[in-house]
Amino acid sequence: MAPIAAWLFWLAAVPFLMRFELHTDDTGVEVVFLLAITFLLGCLHPRHAWLWAVLVGPAIPAADLLFGTPHPGLNHRGDLAILCGVVVVLGLAGSYAGVLLRKLAVG
């Protein structure tokens, strides 16, 4: 039951994160949401913790790439590639923290 709940949560969380990316410039709150989402997914389905980081993190640059407006004078693709790497690393930290908490709680 937990894997199904994790996938359903992922289906709801990614559009939320993408919409939030397009409507705010508050990076700190966005990082907290990314960490919280991947943390919960790591707790729910720890066997695929790496996968949650890969599926959730790139939603932020993907939203900007697909639906955002490019900023003049910036290397938009290069900046998004760097952002993609950063959010995947943050997602890995969140999901493996969720795995660690689950292992400590369950035993």
C-alpha positions, 0 to 999 in steps of 0.5 A: 500500500505504501508504494501506491501512496508514494506514487499518488503523492508524487503525482500531486506534488510535482504539479504543485512544485511546478506551479509554485516555481512559476509563481514565486521568486522565493527560493528558500521556500521552494527548497523547503518544499523540495526537501519536504516532498522528497523526505516524505517520499523517502519515508513512504517508499525507501527502496527507490529513494534515488528515484524520487530525487530524479523524478521530483527535483527536475520538475523545478527547471522543467517548469521554467523550461516548458512554461516560463519566459526566458530572461534576456541576456542569460544562458537559459539552457546552461543555467537550467542544467546547473539548476537541475543538478542542484535540485537533484542533489537536494532531492537526494538529501531529502529522500535519503534523510526520509529513509534514515528516519524510517530505518531509525523509527522502524528499526 
